[in-house]
Amino acid sequence: MGPRKVADIKGKKRMMLSMEMKMEKIKKYEAGMSLSVLTKEYGRNRSAIGTILKQKEAIKGATPSKGMNVFSNKRSHVYDEMKRLLLVWIKDKEMAGDTIIEEIICPKTRAIFGDLVHAQAEADAGEGTSK
């Protein structure tokens, strides 16, 4: 038997839920809605809803960027702050009428990230010496 062709594999496309949708499900569950009603209402399987409810403390404590779908421990708040600062910079450039191209954005992104990491390292070093 040979390898499967990609065209032969049929399946659902993975659907990501935004953090707002996850919060909405958590609030409804805490308000008394049962897990089975939630699964029917959102058209998701029981394990997907259950996973969201298991992570509810982490989801509630997160301050994600607008439109963020995935809650990840791998990304720190530095990435969200970098994204926010970069978007502010881009908006300022657009309002000034400047043309923004990738060759300008990439170095600016690196510079913003470097500044944030440096500031974070200084803050961490300051906490370590004051104890």
C-alpha positions in Angstrom: 0.0 0.0 0.0 1.5 3.4 -1.0 1.4 6.6 0.8 -1.8 8.6 0.9 -2.3 11.5 -1.4 -3.0 14.8 0.2 -6.2 15.1 -1.9 -7.5 11.8 -0.4 -7.4 13.1 3.1 -10.6 14.8 4.1 -11.2 16.5 7.4 -12.4 19.6 9.1 -10.3 22.7 9.1 -9.2 23.6 12.6 -11.2 26.4 14.0 -9.5 28.8 16.4 -11.5 30.6 19.1 -10.8 34.1 20.1 -10.0 34.9 23.7 -13.3 36.9 23.8 -15.2 33.7 22.8 -13.4 31.7 25.4 -14.3 34.2 28.1 -17.9 34.2 27.0 -18.1 30.4 27.3 -16.5 30.6 30.8 -19.0 33.3 32.0 -21.9 31.2 30.7 -20.6 28.1 32.4 -20.1 30.0 35.7 -23.6 31.4 35.4 -25.0 27.9 35.5 -25.2 26.8 31.9 -24.3 23.1 31.6 -21.5 21.7 29.5 -23.8 19.8 27.2 -25.8 23.0 26.4 -22.6 24.9 25.7 -21.4 22.2 23.3 -24.7 22.4 21.4 -24.8 26.2 21.4 -21.3 26.6 20.0 -21.2 23.5 17.8 -18.0 22.3 19.5 -17.2 18.9 21.0 -17.2 18.3 24.7 -13.5 18.0 25.1 -12.9 21.5 23.4 -15.2 23.2 25.9 -13.8 21.1 28.7 -10.2 22.2 27.9 -11.3 25.9 27.9 -12.9 25.4 31.3 -9.8 23.7 32.7 -7.7 26.7 31.6 -10.2 29.3 32.9 -7.9 30.7 35.5 -5.1 31.2 33.0 -7.5 32.7 30.5 -9.1 35.1 33.0 -5.6 36.2 34.1 -4.4 36.8 30.6 -4.4 40.3 29.1 -4.3 39.3 25.4 -4.0 41.6 22.4 -7.2 42.3 20.6 -8.1 39.4 18.3 -5.6 37.1 19.9 -6.8 33.4 19.5 -4.1 31.4 21.2 -3.1 31.5 24.9 0.5 30.6 25.0 3.0 30.5 27.8 5.9 30.8 25.3 5.1 34.4 24.5 5.7 37.0 27.1 3.9 40.3 27.5 6.9 41.8 25.7 5.5 40.6 22.3 2.1 42.1 23.0 3.7 45.4 24.0 6.0 45.3 20.9 3.0 44.7 18.7 1.1 47.6 20.3 4.1 50.0 20.0 4.7 49.0 16.4 1.1 49.6 15.4 1.2 53.1 17.1 4.4 53.9 15.1 2.8 52.7 11.8 -0.3 54.8 12.5 1.8 57.8 13.1 3.8 57.3 9.9 0.5 56.8 7.9 -0.9 60.0 9.4 2.3 61.9 8.4 1.8 60.6 4.8 5.0 58.5 4.8 5.2 55.3 2.7 5.8 52.2 4.9 7.5 49.2 3.4 8.9 46.0 4.8 12.5 47.2 4.7 11.5 50.0 7.2 9.2 48.0 9.4 11.5 45.0 10.1 14.4 47.1 11.6 11.9 49.2 13.6 10.4 46.0 15.0 13.8 44.7 16.0 14.7 48.0 17.6 11.4 48.2 19.6 11.8 44.5 20.7 15.5 45.2 21.7 14.5 48.2 23.8 11.7 46.2 25.5 13.9 43.3 26.3 16.6 45.6 27.6 14.1 47.4 29.8 12.8 44.1 31.1 16.3 42.9 31.9 17.0 46.1 33.8 13.7 45.7 35.7 14.5 42.1 36.6 18.0 43.1 37.7 16.6 45.9 39.8 14.2 43.4 41.6 17.1 41.0 42.3 19.3 43.6 44.0 16.6 45.1 46.2 15.7 41.8 47.9 
